[in-house]
Amino acid sequence: MYRNYEPYAGKGLPAVAANGGYIGQAELGGVFYRNVAPGHYHVTVETFGVDVNQSADLDLTAGQTAYVKIVSNPEWVSYGLDTQIERPTFYAWHIANDIAQATVANLDFYGGN
C-alpha cells in the first residue's frame, strides 16, 4: 500500500482493510506492505465521502506482489458558508507493478510483515 505526498490532501491517517480486517494506515508520502496468503482480497480505505471505484480487488498467487495506491479527493465532501470544511474521500486503486515500483522507490517505508 502506498500514498503519494499530495500537498492538497488531508493529513489524516485513514485505516486500510483487506477483506474487512485492518492491515494498516495510509500515511501521506509513505508505503507499507503485508505478506498475505494466496487468495482473493478486497481492499478498502476508511473514508468520509462515498463515491464509485473506492476499493481494489486482488487475486493473488504465491509469491506475487501487488500494489494498491491510496488517493484522496479532499473536496468531494465540503460545506460551510463562513468557514469551508472539507472531509476527504479516499480511494484504494490497484496499480500496475511497473508504474507503482517507480513511485514507491521515492516514498518513506513505514512498516511491513
N, C-alpha and C positions, 0 to 999 in steps of 0.2 A: 504494500500500500504506500502511496506517496501523495504528497500535496505540494505543489509548487508554491514558492513565495509569491503572493499576489498582494501588492501594496494596498489595493482597494478592498481586499477580502476581510471578513470578520476574523478577529484574532482568537476566537473560541477554539476549543478542542473537542470537536464532535466525535462521539463514540462510533466506532466501526464494528459491525457484526457480520458473522458468517453463519448462515442457517439459524439465525436468531440468537446466537451466542456471542458475547462480547469478545473481541480479539485485540482491541487497541484503540488509540485516539489518533485522529488525523492532525498532526502538528503542522502548522504553517511552515513551509520550507523544509519539511522532513520526510523521512522514509522509514518504514519498519517492515519486517517480514514475519511470517508464520509458516512453520513446517506443518503440513496437514496431510492426512491420509488421502489416497486417491478417491475421487468421487465427485459428486455434484455439489457446488457451493453457490448459495445466493447471498451476495454481499450487499449490505445496506449501510447507510451512514445516517446518524442522527440529524434531523433537520426540523426546522420550524415550518417552512413552506412545503407545500405538496405540488409536485409537477410531474411530468412524464419523464421516462428514462432516468430515474434516480438510483437504480440499482444495477448490479452486474451479475450475470450468471456464468459460472465457470464449470467446465467438466474437465477435471484434472486427472492425468495418468501419473504413475510412479515416476519420480524424478523430473516432472515437468515444472517449469517456472512460469508464473503468470503475474501480470502487473495490473493493479487497479489504481486508477488516479482519482483522488478526491478533489472535486472542483466545487466552487460556490458561486452563487448569484446573490450578492448582498442586497440587491434591490427588488427581488421577486416579491417579498412581503415588506411593504413600507407604508407608513401612515404618519399623520401629525400635521397640524397647521402651523403652530409656532415653532415646534421642535420636531425635526424629522427623525423618526425612529425606523431603523431597518432591522429586520430579522433575516439572517442569511438562509438561503435554501441550498442544501448540499446535494451533491450527486456522486455516485460511485460508478466510474466508467472503466470497462476493460480496455486496455491499451495494448497494441501490438508490441511484442518484446523489443524489436529493434528500435522503435521510437522511444519506448519507456527507458531502456537502458541508457541512452544518451542523456536523458533528463535526470535520472536517478543519480548518475555519476556526480552531479553538481549539487546534490542536496545533503543535508545533515542526517546521518544514520542515528536512530534513537531507540532501537530495540529489535530483538528477534528471539526466536527459539528454535 
